[in-house]
Amino acid sequence: MTKTKDRLQDQPGQARAGRPVRVPSPVLASHSSPSQRHHQEKTHKLSQKGTACAEHRRRYSFSSMASSSPQAPPPLLLLLPSVTMCLLLLLASPRGAAAAPDTEALSVLCNGASYGAGDPFAASLAYVLAELVSATPARAGRDFYDISPYAAAFAYGHAACRPAAAADDCAACLRSAVSQMEAACGRSVGARAVLVDCSVRYEQYAFV
């Protein structure tokens, strides 16, 4: 019985009472052949590389998601300086400010007949032209037709401005039209000036 017990205790892989059994690691076992150790080392390196690649892919995926995510809109306070600058530029531009009326003459037509210096028509014409300049801007639609009150020689006149024109702009355009008409036609008994933003006409007869 004693010999059998001793043989059982001497066999490898068997633990004596109170002592753990140490089993050699399959990777680091000293009795493995060179080819097995080489295969095990290669497998271990490939496993490490696979882990590193997985970590790299995880980091790259996280950075791509962060870069492709929409950026938060800038705070409103950061936009105020840009909005203020745009408003200032708009007000400083000719279109943003109140533009002057366009008094370019499209046509100026003159009647071939003329009146003399003492002709009563001169007073009637002066009255009508002054009325057209002063009354037309205040009329609805910026359109006005007038007749002189002097029966000795009636003068008839018509003036119009763009309906959307301001009253001051309409008056300025009409003054320019009368001035260009007088410069081109002199003492003609009839004349018409058509400007971009207004028109004026007078005659010795009713035409409207």
Buried (B, 14 or more C-beta within 10 A) or exposed (E): EEEEEEEEEEEEEEEEEEEEEEEEEEEEEEEBEEEEBEEBEEEEEEEEEEEEEEEEEEEEEEEEEEEEEEEEEEEEEEEEEEEEEEEEEEEEEEEEEEEEBBBEBEEBBBBEEBBEEEBBBBBBBEBBBEBBBEBBBEBEEBEBBBBBEBEEBBBBBBBBBBEEBBEEBBBBBBBBBBEBBBEBBEBBBBBBBBBEBBBBBBBBEEEE
